[in-house]
C-alpha cells in the first residue's frame, strides 16, 4: 500500500514507468452520466463526428441505455442516458472528483474548419494558445466543457510522454512558468525527433470567437 503521508512537495516528472502496483496500457473508455439519448447523439455524433458504435442496456441498471462513441482512434467515450433526464446547458461546477473537461484531438489541418463550423452553428468558442498545444473550447448540451486540441509539432504517439517530460525539464531550467512552443521544439531536437511544425492562428491566452 502506498503511504500517502510520504509525499514530496515536487513530484518527479519522467516518461519512465513508475514503480507501481500495476501499469495501465492506455485508455480504454471513459464513461459519463449523460442526459437523454437524442441530445447526447446530436452533440457527440452529429457535431463532433464521433461514430456511435454500440448501444445496449447498462448492465448494472437495465432501464438505462449505454451509448459507446468512437473518439477517432478506437478509444471510447460512453454515456449512461435515459429519456427521463433533460439536458442542462448551463456551466458546470464540478466537485472534487468530478469531471472538469474532456479533451479530444483535432487533425491540425482541420483546426480552422472546426472553429468555423462551430461558430456558424451558434456554439460559443474560445481559442487558447497553451504553448504545448493549441485549443478550442466549447460546451456540450449539458454544460460540460469540451476541448478540441492540436499540437504545434508532429509528435509520435508513443513518444508524447517523453517529449513533454523533456520540455518540462527545459522550461524548469529556464525558470519559465509553463511549457511554451519553443520548449517543445527544443525537446524534439534533443530527442532526435524530426521537426514538423503546424501553422496555427495567433491567439492570446484566451481569445473568444463568436459570430458577432
N, C-alpha and C positions, 0 to 999 in steps of 0.2 A: 504494500500500500504506500502511495506517495505521501510524504509528510508535508502537509500544507503549511506548516509553520516554518519550514526551512526554505524560504524564498529569498532570492537576491533582489535588489532593487532594480537591476538591469538584466533582463533575460538575455541569454545568449542567442544571437542570430546566426543561423547556419543552415545550409541546404542539406547537411548530412542527417540521416535518420537518427532520431534521439534514442537514448537508452530507455525504452518504454515497455509497458506490458505487452502491447500489440503494435502492429504497424498497418495502417489502412493502405489500400491500394488505389484510392481515388474516390471521387464522389459517385455514388450510385443514383440516389434520388433525394430530393428534399420535398417534404410534404407539408402543406399549409392547410389550415381550416378556411375554406372558401365560403362564398355566399351561395348563390344558386348556379345551376349548370349553364343556363343560357348566357348569362352575362360573363361568366368565367371563360367560356369558349369564345365569346365575342371579343374579349380582350387578348387572351393569350394565343389563340389560333388566328383570329382574323386581323388583329392589329400587329402583334409581334411575330407572327408567322411560324409558330410552333405547331408541329403536326400533333393532332390528337391521336394517339396510337393505342390507347386502351381505355375502356370504360367498363367497370364492374362494381358490384356492391363492396362497400367497406367490410372486410371480413370480420371485423370486430363489432360492427353495427350495421347490419344488412339493410336498414332503412335509409342509410346514407350512401351516396354514389361516390366512387373513387375514380377520378379522371387522371390519366397519365399523358403528359405532353413531352415530346422530344425537344430539348432546348437547342438542338442543332448539331450535337456531337455524340448523341447516344446517351447522354446523361439526362435523367428525367426530373421534371418538376411535376408534382402531383398535388391534387386538391381533394379534400373531402367536402362535398357540396350537397345541398338539399334545397328543394324548391320552397321550403318553409322559411328560408333566410333571404332577406333583402340585402342588396349591396349597400355599402357605406362609403360615400365618396369623399368625406372629409379627411384631413390629415390625421394619421395615427399617432398615438403617443405610447409606444411600446414600453412595457415594464422591463425590469431586469429579467433576462432570459427570453425576451420577445425578439421578433424579427425587426431589425432596423431598416434594411432594404435588401433587395435582390439585385444582383448584377449579372448581366448577360453580355457576351462578346458580340461585337459587330465586325464584319469584314471592313477593313479600312476604306476600301473604295465605295462602300455603301453608306458611309457615315453621313455625308451631306444629304443623300437621298432620304435616309431615315429621319433626319431633322426636319426636312421639308415636308415629308409625308405626315409626320405627327402634327406639325403646326397647321398644315392645311386641313386636317381633320378636327382641329379645335382643341388639341391637347396642349396644355401649358408645358413648356420645355425649358429647362435651364441647362446651359452648357458650361462645363468647367474644364480648364486645363490643369490637371493634377500633377504634371511633371512626368510621373512614371506612366501615366495613361491619360487619355482624353475622353471625356464622358458627357453623355446627355442624361438628364434626369427628368422623369415624368411620374405620374401616379396611375395605378390601375383603378378598376371600378370600385375597389374597397378602400382606396386611400393609401395603399401600400406604395412606398417609393420604389420605383424601378430605375435602375441604372443601366444604360447601354454604353459599353465602353470599348475602346480600341487602343492599342499601344502605339507609341511613336516610332518604334522599330520592330522589325520582324524578329521574334524570339521563338526558337523551337519550344514546343510544349514541354518536352522532357528536360528543358534547361531553364525554365522560368524561375524556379526557386533559386537556382544558382546565380542567375543574373540579378535578381532582387537582393539576395544576401550580399553580393559583391557591391552593388550600388549602395546598399545601406552602409557598408564599411567605408566606402569612398566618401559618402556625404557626412558621416560622423567625423572622419579625419579632417574634413574641411570645416567642420563646425556648422554645417547647414542644418536648417530646421527640418527639412523634408527632402525626399529624393526628387531631383529635377531631371529634365530630359538629358542634360549633359552628363549626369551621373550614370544614366543607363548606357549612354554611348561609351563612356569610359569603361564600364563593366564589360560590355561586349568586346571592346578592344583587348582588355586584359585577358579575357577568357578565350580569345581567338575565334569569336563567332563573327561571320561576315556581317557587315553593317548595311542594312537596307532601311532607309528612313521613309516613313509615310508622311505625306503632306496633310496636315490638319489645319483648319481655320484658326486664326488667332482668337483667343478668348481670355478674359480676365479670370480671376479666381471664381467668379460666378456671373456669367453674362446671361441674362434672361432673354429667351427667344419667344416672341409672341407674334400674333397676326396683325398687331397694330402697326 
